[in-house]
């Protein structure tokens, strides 16, 4: 089977695990210039009645990295006495 170049290509699947209205209707991944991203899409309707997708992307690298803890203020200065 030949190898395919998926650069600048992506895929969306219907979100079968949607539990809340805020969860995306479709999700998948996309490659942009060699960088991998998670892709979410919500099916919406404009005031005119025309349907469209609203999209969101997140870097797969950023998602896999643990969040950095927020710095804690100077305890000595924060105590009021």
N, C-alpha and C positions, 0 to 999 in steps of 0.2 A: 504494500500500500504506500503510495507516495506521501511525502511530508508536505503539509500545506502551510503556507505563510499566512498566519492569522493577524499580521500587523494591520492595524487600523480596521479591525473587524470586531464584531461583538454578537451576543446572543441574549435574548430575553425569553423567559418561560413564565407561564401563568403561576402566580404565587398560590400554591395549594394549601399553604399553612397560614393564610391571612386570618387573623383573629380580631383585629380592630380596624376601624375605618382609616386610621393613620398608617397602617401597614401598607406597603406598596402592593399594587395589583399585579405587577410583573417584576421579576428580578433576574439577574444574570451577571455577565461580565463582559468587559470590552477591553481591547488592546488599543492604546493610542501611542503611536510612534515607539512601540516596544515596551511601554509601561502598562502594567495590568491594573485594572480598576474593577470594583464592584459597581453594578448598574442597577438602579431601581427606577420604576416607572409607575405613575399613577394615571389612570384614565380619567379625564376631566371633561367638563362641558362648558363652553364659553356662553356668555349671555345670548349670543346669536343662535345658540343651539348646536354649533359645530363642535364635534368632539376632537380632543387633542391629548397628547401625552405630556405630562410634566416629568422631567428627569432629574435624577441626582446620581452623582458618582462619588466614590470614595476609593482612594488608593489602597490596593491590597497590602502594600507595605505598611501603611499607616495603621490599618486595622489590626494587623498581626503584631504590631509593637505595643507593649503595655503602656498605659497612660503614665506620664510623668507626674509624680505627686506635686501638689501645689506647695510653694514655700510657706512655712509658718512664720508669722511675725516674731519680732523680738519679744520674748516672754517677759523680760524684766520691764520693758517699756509699756507693755499692755496691761500690767497689773496696776490698778488705780491707787494702791496704798504703799 
